Amino acid sequence: MQLMDARLLLVTAPILLAVGWAVFNIGRAAVGQLQLMLKRSRA
């Protein structure tokens, strides 16, 4: 059972890392777009 857990962790860890990284990048891009939009509406 422990070997299965280790293998499962080995498979899920990089996937979760990739998903987290993608969410982080999308969030950062969205914040940048929002700031740009706010800047344009003020000008």
N, C-alpha and C positions, 0 to 999 in steps of 0.2 A: 504493500500500500504506500509506503514511504517513497519508493522508487517512482511510482506513478505520480505522486505529488510533485516530486522534483522535476519530472519530465513535463508535467502540466505547467509548472512555474516557468520552465525554460522556454516553453512555447508562448505562454500568455504574456510574460514580461516584455519582450520586444514589441508585441502587438499593442499592449497598453501604453508603452513608451511612445510608439509612433502616433497613436491616437491622441495622447496628451500633447505631443509636439504639434500636431496638426491643429488641434483646438487652440493652443497657445498662439500659433501663427495667424490663424483666422481671426482670433480675438484682437490681436495686435493690428491687423490690417483694417478690421472694422472700426477700431478706435481711431486710427489714422484717417479713415474716410469721414468719420463723424466730425472730427476736428476740422478737416478741410471744408466740409459742408457748413459748419458753424462759422468758420472764418469768411467764407464766401457770402453768407447771408448777412453778416455784419457790414461788409464792405459795400 
